[in-house]
Amino acid sequence: MTESESPIQSSAETETETLSPSAAYADYKDRTKKAQTPLGRFSARMEFELDDFQLEACAQLQDGKDVLVTAPTGAGKTLIAEFAVELARDEGKRVFYTTPIKALSNQKFNDLMDVHGVENVGLLTGDTSIRRDAPIIVMTTEVLRNMLYNDVAGLSDLGFVVLDEVHYLADRFRGPVWEEVIIHLPDRVQMVSLSATVSNVEEFGAWLSEVRGPTTVVSTSHRPVPLVNHVLVGHRMYDLFTHHDSDRIDPALNHATRTHGGPRSKRERATRARFRRPSRTQVVSSLAEAGMLPAIMFIFSRNACDEAVEQYLSSGFDLNSREEKVIVNAALEKLRDELASEDLGILGFHSFREGLLLGVAAHHAGMIPQFKQLVEELFSQGIIKVVFATETLALGINMPARTVVLEKLVKFNGEAHVSITPGEYTQLTGRAGRRGIDQIGHAVVIWHPSFEVNEIAGLASNRSYALNSAFGPTYNMTANLLSRMSSAEAAKVLETSFAQFQADKAVVGLAKKVRKNEATIAAYEKSMKCDLGDFAEYARLRQAISDTEKQETRTKSKNRQREIVESLTALKIGDVVTLPTKRVEGAAVIIAPMSSRDGGSRLPTVLTEQGKVWHLRPHEVTAPLPAQGRVRVPKKFNHRQAGDRRQLLGILNDAIHEGKVDHEAHWESKPGSPGVSSSVTEMTAQLRAHPCHDCPDREMHARWANRAAKLVKENDSLIARIEGRTTSIALVFERVQDVLRTLGFDPEQSDMLRRIYGERDLLVALTIRAGLWDNLVEPELAAFASCFVFQSRRADTLHSERAPSRDLKVNGDEAVTMWRKLFQLEEQHALSTTQEPDRGLFKPMYRWTEGKNLADSLRGTDIAAGDFVRWAKQSLDLLGQVAEVAEPETAVRIRRTIEAIRRGVVADS
């Protein structure tokens, strides 16, 4: 294709040859007209022909419509965003390109500068502002949300907004920000929403059309580079699916896993080969031999990623040529010049360097941004062959590989170890296959007997997931809405959320089910009609008797269980009992009492008359176990010694023969144990006196009555669900307003809160209002800010970190006191609770702001350098917000604090 030739033109060449001269001329004029459009000019500059979904989405944008594009990772969604930027430039309008994470913002910032020039592209994140008046601005989604609340006038020349990774709105922590942007963005601004493949795209598109106007949904599940799924069993690679049937598991794989599967019996353990999972170095070696590098190996642990690099360093393998090492060394020298020499040790620079030289690297949030950026650059150039990464690498960063490896199918989500979802599997394996380089991409799961092949197949065959809203009113959102409109108007705005849209849609189906049930109930009631009397009344009596009897049975059962536990707890070593089980005959003596272990209870252990040691199990104790006598157990009794067992048996037998064991002893139940209640007796009498009791068709009527009763119960549940769905957001909004009013943040007094954004927004506003920031100096301000953004990686590390200064300790304690009051208020109003201020970063932030180097700042902590940089950046963001609403003198000190923090690795990232 020549430079002047458009893909639109070339794709039509063969068709033109078969047309009549007049039709060919008309086609020529049409193609010429299209070539002169923005899309035609944009297409002509591409080195490849645009895919159908790209052409369709771009054409809709050109016609002035919003678009929602869903496609697999690597399919080329961002090309549509690039066309939106072109349209904005042609029309002389500004365009905002929003991303969910800062790393992606930085990448898009560099990409757009390469195309449109440095002077035309700006960057706005929480702590960075570069050319904020440029026509093209890359920003995090939170920044745009803040602008929509505080700087609407600055959006007058805004023509387009790109929401990259819009499926983030399902994120329970940050998702609501996307919905706030979509709801408040002026209708005149065209919106480009880019998403991973989701199963309910039509539902999401319908909501966008309702809240924003005409929105075209463009969706494709086609991967430009086909993906082949594999399973590595030991040292051998198998295809997951047969070649002729993409949903059928390869029989060879099934056979291989059965060979190493988890055996049940000793005989099977003896006959089956013991399974050994290949080491990470062996996995890399297998991939290299199969020609499947470069690869990203996802390991859901930062430490494990670093360990993988260390394991590779000690293996003696080398994936890089001499020429590649020269390139790596040049890049490392440039990076070394940017870092303080005293920080190289704590940053792990030397291990990092050795790994890069051999062609491997780690990539996770614990690394400083400069390390991660270099890994991304060298991997994209093909210099690094293997990256050991956590799942954060899958979030939007353009870093494709030939192969993606999943070491496990379980990850820690911050609260528990959970299996990955089909959506996460799709996101992770979406990195496999480089467009224009690889014919196919490879996804490899390292098999282990702890999971079934069917689990892998389920993840691989389900290529999309449902997008569900995580929206809910926050304190800041509520304060901003109420500053611009009445409570009733704000409630109507919230009703336009995707969360409410999904709830309302679900309500339609539930209401339909209720109406259907009501019609069926009416038919049942007609069938149960009795000529002798009101059978519905009779049926209610029968049901009341049944319910009461069931409740009494449950109560008796609970009382019985309580008595059993009480009897077992009362037993002591030496007590003699008779077990209520056929498996153990005669008397037995307690040799170990009931105890608690691993959060559960272990029942007593006994020595039976037959000389057996028996650990009691719950199903064997069906009645309270009273002590029928007591014997002396030798002091150093060991039930594993046969001689000790014989000695105790002799003592037991002597006690029985001497009449010291009372086999007739029984457990005395506490008075008041219920028998048949008087209410059941009374209701039974009423039932027998009812006219319908003597009806010859009574049981037939009763069957219809039972069916009607079941449907009435089902309907009651459905109606409760409908009411819960239709009022849930409105109720939360009311409760949030109640909390704000209680704390004195009425719309007229909420200016401070309206400008504080974050998960602890209200708590921060309370501390500002109380003057807790006003008496602190720069290092104290930095540390104080950190406790409102920092979150310890492990829950048990949340503690009252010893403060570096007295004022900081006092103010930190006061902030926690305020949090406790807020926490109680939130619990009273059934709201999600604000997290406690976390003082785990007090010392590092204080030291860093004092001017200490990174090693000294982090000494005595387990905080990774990359984590510290990230938390420092978030502290900078919060400090910038506080400076806008604090007292003038405090604001001056806060700005000095910001300058003191923004240095070294924090400034360069």
Buried (B, 14 or more C-beta within 10 A) or exposed (E): EEEEEBBBBEBBEEEBEEBEEEEBEEBBEEBEEBBEBBBBEBBBEBEEBBBEBBBBBBBBBBEEBBBBBBBBBBBBBBBBBBBBBBBBBEEEBBBBBBBBBBBBBBBBBEBBBEEBEEEBBBBBBBBBEBBEEBBBBBBBBBBBBBBBBEEEEEBEEBBBBBBBBBBBBBBEEBBBBBBBBBBBBEEEBBBBBBBBBBBBBEBBBBBBBEBBEEBBBBBBEEBBBEBBBBBBBBEEBBBBBBEEEEEEBBEEBBEBBEEBBEBEEEEEEEEBEEBEBBEBBBBBBBBBEEEBBBBBBBBBBBEBBBBBBEBBBEBEBEBBEEEBBEBBEEBBEEBEEEBEEEBBEBBBBEBBBBBBBBBBBBBBBBBBBBBBBBBBEBBBEEBBBBBBBBBBBBBBBBBBBBBBBBBBBBBEEEEEEEEBEBBBBBBBBBBBBBBEEBEEBBBBBBBBEEBEBEBBBEBBBBBBBEBBBBBBBBBBBBBBBBBBBEBEEBBEBBBBBBBBBBBEBBBEEBBEBBEEBEEBBEEBBEBBEBEBBEBBEBBEBBBBBEEBBEEBEEEEEEBBEEBBBEBBEBBEBBBBBBBEBEEBEEBBBBBBBBEEEEEEEBBBBBBBBEEEBBEBEEEBBEEBBBBBBBBEBEEEBEBEEEEBBEBBBEBBBEBBEEEBBEEEBEBEEEEEEEEEBEEBEEBBEBBEEBBBBEBEEBEEBBEBBBBBBEBBEBBEEBEEBBEEBBEBBBBBBBBBBBBBEEBEBEBEEBEBBBBBBBBBBBBBBBBBBEEBBEEBBBBBBBBBBBBBBBBBBEEEBBEEBEBBBEBBBEBBBBBBEBBEEBBEBBEEBEBEEBBBBBBBBBBBBBBBBBEBBBBBBBEEBEBBBBBBBBBBBBBBBBBBBBBEBBEEEBBEBBBBBBEBBBEBBBBBB
